Amino acid sequence: MIIVLRPNATEDQIQEILKHAREWGVNPDVSRGVERTIIGLIGPEEILRTKPLEAFPGVEKVVPVLKPYKRASLDYKAEPTRVVVGRGENSVSIGDRTIVVVAGPCSVETEEETIEIARAVKLAGARILRGGAFKPRTSPYSFQGLGERGLEILALARQETGLPVCTEVMDTKDVELVAKYTDILQIGARNMQNFSLLREVGRTGMPVLLKRGLSATIKEWLMSAEYILSEGNPNVILCERGIRTFETYTRNTLDLSAVPALRRETHLPIMVDPSHGGGIWSLVGPLARAAVAVGADGLMIEVHPHPMEAMSDGEQSLLPSTFERVMTECRKIARVLGREM
């Protein structure tokens, strides 16, 4: 249920509603907008239906949330969510006028190379460094990442450049370790419906970048986000990275229609990963431009100084010089839309 309060509702009236909600065993969420405050109540429908919610002073109306993804729904929160990543002068806000670019290598390989890439992508305009320390690979014989050493290297790159760090966590047992080093916990496509992992990252309160599953519908994707939100963590960023279709020319089929579709359903910020979406480096630029054009709040792009020697995903990684050109092209489109990069 959504309780919409009158513009002149007092703080005492708000607190009275919250007090009763907690007594009913419901955990209320308060969203204070510019003009109005709303209170979201998530709980058993049979209980909430019996409560005289509209009788409370200060209440204008009560609206049921019909979508199965309650907290992720626009019905629950009409204003866009902005997720703040990092701290102090290096903090980055995702979900506002500025389109945020997350860039870096698919896998952390060496300290020297990772810092080199971090400096290059920052110079080109990236605001966050990405890099895999734990890598979910289709083959058990492929490079699986450097583990904690990779996390240490990412932390060093952050220290050198000031860029916040985004890296993937694959297992509930690693959440505490990864959270110690990173600024964004990434949930990869293969773990989108790993509900134990979603709950665990939700409990951290940290920003979580949730990639769309290989064959997930938008509804399934939002329901996965709901697991994180239900733990009291509002800092969820959705990332479209391509889905599996009958087409084999590209690594995946990048579903750019998901961006405007999600705008009709959710308040959460939306990013696009054109590197995994196409799987071919020459497609990354056009797909990145298209993602900006359809309204993405950010891009995630793989960059490597020597793609032919990369230990993973070299075929879709951009050279730093190519990445710089793609950033210049995307900025032109952003400006047309009244946005910045």
HUFEN-V91334 format. One record per pair of residues at least 4 apart in sequence whose C-alpha atoms are under 6 Angstrom apart, sorted by the first residue. I is the first residue (numbers start at 1). J is the second residue. D is the distance in whole Angstrom. If there is no record, write none. Layout:
I,J,D / I,J,D
//
This chain:
1,40,6 / 1,41,5 / 1,63,6 / 1,64,4 / 1,65,6 / 2,39,6 / 2,40,5 / 2,62,6 / 2,63,5 / 3,38,6 / 3,39,5 / 3,62,5 / 4,38,5 / 4,60,6 / 4,61,5 / 5,37,6 / 5,38,6 / 5,58,6 / 5,59,4 / 5,60,5 / 6,58,5 / 6,59,6 / 6,60,5 / 7,36,5 / 9,58,5 / 21,26,5 / 22,26,5 / 26,43,6 / 28,40,6 / 28,41,5 / 29,39,6 / 29,40,5 / 30,39,5 / 31,37,6 / 31,38,5 / 32,37,4 / 33,37,6 / 45,49,6 / 54,59,6 / 69,73,6 / 69,223,5 / 69,226,6 / 71,76,6 / 72,266,5 / 73,265,6 / 73,266,5 / 74,78,5 / 74,265,6 / 74,266,5 / 74,267,6 / 80,267,5 / 81,267,6 / 81,268,5 / 82,94,6 / 82,95,5 / 83,93,6 / 83,94,5 / 83,235,5 / 84,92,6 / 84,93,4 / 85,91,5 / 85,92,5 / 86,91,4 / 86,164,6 / 86,183,6 / 87,91,5 / 95,269,5 / 95,297,6 / 97,339,5 / 98,339,6 / 98,340,5 / 98,341,5 / 99,297,5 / 99,298,5 / 99,341,5 / 100,298,4 / 101,126,5 / 101,127,6 / 101,298,5 / 101,299,5 / 101,300,6 / 102,126,6 / 102,128,5 / 102,129,6 / 102,300,5 / 103,129,5 / 103,130,5 / 103,300,6 / 103,301,5 / 103,302,6 / 104,129,6 / 104,130,5 / 104,131,6 / 104,302,5 / 104,303,5 / 105,131,5 / 105,302,5 / 105,303,5 / 105,304,5 / 106,131,5 / 106,132,6 / 106,302,6 / 107,131,5 / 107,132,4 / 108,131,5 / 108,132,6 / 108,133,6 / 108,150,6 / 111,153,5 / 115,157,5 / 121,126,5 / 122,126,5 / 124,324,5 / 128,163,5 / 128,164,5 / 128,165,6 / 129,163,6 / 129,165,5 / 130,165,6 / 130,166,5 / 130,167,6 / 131,167,6 / 132,167,5 / 133,145,5 / 133,146,5 / 133,147,5 / 133,150,5 / 133,151,6 / 134,145,5 / 134,147,5 / 135,144,5 / 135,145,5 / 146,150,5 / 158,162,5 / 158,163,5 / 158,164,6 / 164,183,6 / 165,182,5 / 165,183,5 / 166,183,6 / 166,184,5 / 167,185,6 / 167,186,6 / 168,185,6 / 168,186,4 / 168,187,6 / 172,197,5 / 175,179,6 / 184,207,5 / 184,208,6 / 185,208,5 / 186,208,6 / 186,209,5 / 187,210,5 / 188,211,5 / 189,211,5 / 189,212,5 / 189,213,4 / 189,214,6 / 190,213,6 / 192,213,5 / 198,228,5 / 199,227,6 / 199,228,5 / 202,228,4 / 202,231,5 / 202,233,5 / 203,231,6 / 205,233,5 / 207,235,5 / 207,236,6 / 208,236,5 / 209,237,5 / 209,238,6 / 210,238,5 / 210,239,6 / 211,239,5 / 212,221,6 / 212,240,6 / 214,243,5 / 214,244,5 / 215,243,6 / 215,244,6 / 216,220,6 / 226,230,6 / 229,233,5 / 229,234,5 / 237,269,5 / 237,270,6 / 238,270,5 / 239,270,6 / 239,271,5 / 239,272,5 / 240,272,5 / 241,273,5 / 241,276,6 / 241,277,5 / 242,252,5 / 242,253,5 / 242,254,4 / 242,255,6 / 242,277,4 / 243,252,5 / 243,253,5 / 244,252,5 / 250,278,5 / 250,279,6 / 251,278,6 / 251,279,5 / 252,277,5 / 252,278,6 / 253,277,6 / 254,277,5 / 258,262,6 / 262,266,6 / 270,296,6 / 270,297,5 / 271,296,5 / 271,297,5 / 271,298,4 / 271,299,5 / 272,299,5 / 273,299,6 / 273,300,5 / 274,284,5 / 274,287,6 / 274,288,6 / 275,279,6 / 275,284,6 / 275,301,6 / 275,316,6 / 278,283,6 / 279,316,5 / 280,315,6 / 280,316,4 / 281,316,4 / 281,317,6 / 281,318,6 / 284,288,6 / 285,326,5 / 289,330,5 / 291,296,6 / 292,296,5 / 302,317,5 / 303,317,5 / 303,318,5 / 303,319,6 / 304,317,6 / 304,319,6 / 305,319,5 / 307,314,4 / 308,314,6 / 310,314,5 / 318,322,6 / 318,323,6 / 331,341,6 / 334,339,5 / 334,340,6 / 335,339,5
//
